[in-house]
Amino acid sequence: MTQLEAARKGIVTEEMAYVAEREGVSPGFVREGVAAGRIVIPRNPNHRTLRDFKGIGEGLSVKVNANLGTSYDYVDLEEEVAKARVAIQYGADTIMDLSTGGDLKAIRERILEVATVPLGTVPIYEAEFRAARRKSFYDMSADELFGVIEEHGRQGVDYITVHVGVTLRNLEVYRQTPRTTGIVSRGGGLMAAWMLHRGEENPLYARFDDLLDIARTYDMTLSLGDGLRPGSLADSIDRAQMAELLTLGELVERARRAGVQAMVEGPGHIPLNEVAANVQIQKKLTGHAPFYILGMLPVDTAAGFDHIAGAIGGALAGWMGADMLCYLTPAEHLGLPTPEHVKEGVIAFRIAAHAADVARGNPRALERNRRMSEARYRLDWEGQFALCLFPEEARRLKEERGSRTKACSMCGPFCPMNLVEAVLRGRARMELQGAPYAHDPVG
């Protein structure tokens, strides 16, 4: 049985129990969410190294995905493995292998070996790559694409992005919709070009039942891709984006009826004032399917720092109800990221996700922040390191920029919390005594 089928039978699986414990909710809550399609647990039984199961959806903490993978221009398998390790080390809840260069099967096998969290892929990349090596991408057959999807499931991939909403009907809407940046989704663009060149319907849509059969066999969660997402603020919430979302809403229902877990991908480049509307529309049209967003990126002009800009939009989107944030790195829109870029991207989006959890009133997030503040007031550094999101980074900075007193080097002996507490408690000696200018008036 798939996780969805088990949940509908009233069964709490090992994965559901694990997620419940990690999230601080009851196993029954997780089971009910999975049964209703509001929560997904990507878990392919063939993924042997998967240990840290993740629940994605309503009532759970906001998750973060990290993309990695080779490109046509740059192939370094060991670097991709290093990226996977770095992403997991700094808290990525899932990773995606988006490789388009080199031996894609071997790359995926190596990443699966180190992936203790769920792994996602985009099968059309490999199907396109194989066809292009023979002659032309346009020669890819529908059977070849479904064969690649089957291979990914057999290898142990936990979820796949499939651009099923890029249909001939929706492409006609796109053609009639004025856009600044056209189609920016790589998978969506490949599928659209293939369809327009051949004059054929999207095979993933035309043979959606076949796709469901494969997904159900391996309990691969379907991530219904947003191939017509806006690639600029000017294109946000246009007719093409909404037409695709309507189609995805219908396909979510078909997936649920087939016992297949499904989540929906979302934009993209969205101005802050439209973030809430995007989340609300998606939830409404897809029956509250888990919402996996790319960013959101609230400005088009932060090249080199898109991880910061995206974290701003992601925090707001998470507060409004988005369930998983796909990170951006400093290299977004510029080139393939390095392991250091991956680290920076994961850190930025983990903070964004945590901020969203606090805004949503997540009890564990609120308690963690309360305890952190108490440790900070006590100048309890070990307590602070244990509670902060990135203990090693915090400890390193404290040691590098240390103080001669117990306080940090920003205030040193003039630490307001230390001074006021000392006066209130009537201590005979204060750390201020003996410090330079200790008897001079201070503001």
Disulfide bonds with the S-S distance in Angstrom:
none
